[in-house]
Amino acid sequence: MIDSLEELRGLKVLVFGAGGGGDVLGAYILYQRLRSLGAHPMLGSVVWERYTVDPVPGPIPLEAVEGPTRAWRSIALVDGSIVAFREGRRVKPQLARLLHALGIEGVYLDLSKGEEGIAEAMKIAVEELGFDYIIGLDTGGDALALGCEDGLRSPLADAVSLAGLYRVRDRSSVAILSPGADGELEWMQILRYISHIAHSGGLIGVYGLNRREYNAAHSVSDVVVSEASKIPLRAFSGEYGEARIRGGMRRVTITPVSASMYLLDTVKVYNWTPLPGLVEGTRSIEEARRRLNDRCIYTELDLEEDLYRLKSAQPKRPMTINDIYHEGRRRLFMEGCRAVECR
């Protein structure tokens, strides 16, 4: 357990994007901070691309990837040359795009095997790859969600990642970058959740971008397909006010707070949100999804599958992403799910 990032000086640290996709750019900001403190960080990410990049629903399994330098079942060392093959289409994960731009090696985490797979990956990261510490970073902060929030859109990847971190809780932390940046939960709500965790002794540190970190991340930001992870960069450059992302479907408030990061105790986060506990012991992402569905939580996997089906169907009326989400939630309630209570 640590009381500050400075205590990681001299240690080998895995910092990975916990929500998939563009979270790796946010993780790179923390990677830069760790390097400046004298740690030996390595960049990683769970690999789950947005449907605009990868139209096949779900995270990309390692079996679909060509080019890992060293691979196990749910974790691999990779470089920027890797590609994934998804129904005959070549997909370049955001992790690979960033690694290629930086000319470094990184860590690929496969969510497709559920919480058991990620737990195994965390164990290998420590015992085989020699990491002294692991930090999972979520841009936006919806990893702290309780599961009852109407704006919650992508709880599944975060829940499985957090459950995996809990398996190595004596040597891991959770980082929240840029509260509200993904347009799911409001930034004030995320800060309130962080305050609750802090009240239980779970806040390790509060950090902000500096000019060096901004310049490093900004120089490679164009290679990463992400809107949320670019919000802290937009905030640092002086942008202020409301912005729209996801084709105008989500609203983000950009303030100097958007350029801040909060380091949290893994155990306290696990005790705060029920979602990682719900997916514990699952052996596939589908099983993890069903666990959340049983609690009336519509996930990003449900959305991607609904979008995939709609591509070949002819709906009676045009449907927005929000329409699909609300229809999906209604379906879960009609199937008799038991909703998570807010607190």
PyMOL commands that set and color helices and strands:
alter all, ss='L'
color gray80, all
select helices_A, chain A and resi 5-8+23-36+62-64+94-102+114-127+142-144+155-167+169-171+187-199+211-223+228-236+256-259+266-272+275-278+285-293+300-312+321-334
alter helices_A, ss='H'
color red, helices_A
select strands_A, chain A and resi 12-17+40-46+65-66+70-71+75-78+83-86+89-91+106-109+133-139+172-177+203-208+241-245+250-254+260-265
alter strands_A, ss='S'
color yellow, strands_A
deselect
rebuild
show_as cartoon
